[in-house]
Amino acid sequence: MQTNIEERVRTILAAQFCVEAGEIDLAANLEDAYTCDSLDLLEVTITVEDEFGIEIPDEPMWAMKTGQQIVDYVTAAVSEKATAA
């Protein structure tokens, strides 16, 4: 499951920052590596929420600085959602 989430998040980030998915470094700081600003992060969050059927509250959203943090949050949220179902 983690790999699929990583691939999907990588694809979302690549589309947002107009690069190839293979160029996305999940460990990189999004602001530094891809000039991610608050609007970019908001757009990524909305896309991630739509893609995975989850909701990301403001506090964790603004705390996410890397692609890996997004992957980790989504993995936990999807797992929690599956457990609750």
C-alpha positions as CSV (number, residue, x, y, z in Angstrom):
1,M,0.0,0.0,0.0
2,Q,2.8,2.5,0.9
3,T,4.4,2.2,-2.5
4,N,1.1,2.9,-4.3
5,I,0.5,5.9,-2.1
6,E,4.1,7.1,-2.8
7,E,3.6,6.8,-6.5
8,R,0.3,8.7,-6.4
9,V,1.6,11.5,-4.2
10,R,4.7,11.7,-6.5
11,T,2.4,12.1,-9.5
12,I,0.4,14.8,-7.8
13,L,3.6,16.7,-6.8
14,A,5.0,16.3,-10.3
15,A,1.8,17.7,-11.9
16,Q,1.8,20.7,-9.5
17,F,5.4,21.6,-10.0
18,C,5.6,20.7,-13.8
19,V,8.3,18.1,-13.5
20,E,8.5,14.4,-14.3
21,A,7.4,12.1,-11.5
22,G,10.8,10.5,-11.4
23,E,12.3,13.9,-10.6
24,I,10.4,14.3,-7.4
25,D,12.5,13.7,-4.3
26,L,10.1,12.9,-1.5
27,A,12.7,13.8,1.1
28,A,13.3,17.3,-0.3
29,N,11.9,20.4,1.3
30,L,9.1,21.3,-1.1
31,E,9.6,25.0,-0.7
32,D,13.4,24.8,-1.3
33,A,13.4,22.2,-4.1
34,Y,10.2,23.2,-6.0
35,T,9.6,26.8,-4.9
36,C,6.4,25.6,-3.2
37,D,4.4,28.4,-1.7
38,S,1.2,28.4,0.4
39,L,-1.0,28.3,-2.7
40,D,0.9,25.3,-4.1
41,L,0.5,23.5,-0.8
42,L,-3.2,24.2,-0.7
43,E,-3.6,23.0,-4.2
44,V,-1.6,19.8,-3.5
45,T,-3.7,19.2,-0.3
46,I,-7.0,19.6,-2.2
47,T,-5.8,17.2,-4.9
48,V,-4.5,14.7,-2.3
49,E,-7.8,14.9,-0.4
50,D,-9.7,14.2,-3.6
51,E,-7.4,11.4,-4.8
52,F,-7.5,9.5,-1.5
53,G,-11.0,10.4,-0.2
54,I,-9.6,11.9,3.0
55,E,-9.6,15.3,4.8
56,I,-6.4,17.0,5.9
57,P,-7.0,19.6,8.6
58,D,-5.2,23.0,8.4
59,E,-2.7,22.4,11.1
60,P,-1.2,19.2,9.7
61,M,-1.4,20.6,6.2
62,W,0.7,23.7,7.0
63,A,3.2,21.5,8.9
64,M,4.0,19.3,5.9
65,K,7.3,20.4,4.4
66,T,8.3,17.3,2.4
67,G,6.6,14.9,0.0
68,Q,7.4,12.1,2.5
69,Q,5.4,13.9,5.2
70,I,2.5,13.9,2.9
71,V,2.9,10.2,2.1
72,D,3.1,9.4,5.8
73,Y,0.0,11.4,6.6
74,V,-2.0,9.9,3.8
75,T,-0.8,6.4,4.7
76,A,-2.0,6.9,8.3
77,A,-5.3,8.5,7.2
78,V,-6.1,5.7,4.7
79,S,-5.2,3.0,7.2
80,E,-7.4,4.7,9.8
81,K,-10.2,5.0,7.3
82,A,-10.0,1.3,6.4
83,T,-10.0,0.3,10.0
84,A,-13.1,2.4,10.8
85,A,-15.0,0.9,7.8
